[in-house]
Amino acid sequence: MELIAVAVIAGLIVMFFAGKHISKKRPKETHFECARCGTLARHTDRTIEAWRNNRTTYFCQSCHLKWLHGRAPRERERGTSPAGRSSRSPSGCLGVVVLFAVVPLAGFLLVHAYA
């Protein structure tokens, strides 16, 4: 049983590091035309993430900063979109997977430790 626990923990660690080092999809084009001012701009992490979320309109850094400054101060501080969703928080999928793996394992170890 100890071997199974070690194997599960090792598997979780390997999945974590593999997820960090596997390259994510990127757009074929290195540049895009800004939808506001029309300049040709290089993709940044922000626009690549928008591309991954199937957005079709991209804005250069200058236009994006103008848009940010035009937002209400409360929205800027919280980092939320008008829909109330946080734009900076990760989805939490890995946390849920770890939770479902660790809680039963901890319960199993506690039961066998006091038996």
C-alpha positions, 0 to 999 in steps of 0.5 A: 500500500505504501508503494501505491501512495508513493506511485500516486504522489510521484505521478502527480509530481510528474504531471505537474512538471510535464504540464509546465514544460509542454509547449502550448499552441501559438498562432502561426503568424508572429504579427497581427494588425491592431483592430483599433489603430491598424498598426502591425504589432508582434503577438504578446502573451496577452494576445496569444492567450486571446488567440487560444480563447478563439478571439478574432480581434486583437489590440496592440499594447498602446491601444490596450493600455488606453482601454485599461485607463478608460475603465472604472478604477474599481474594475482595474484594481480587481482585474475583473471584466464587466461580466464579473469574471476575474481575468487573471485567475487560473481555471483551477483544474489542477487544484481540483485534480489534486484535491480528488487525489489527495483527500482519499489518499490522506483518508486511506493513510489515516485509517491505516495509521490508526488501525 
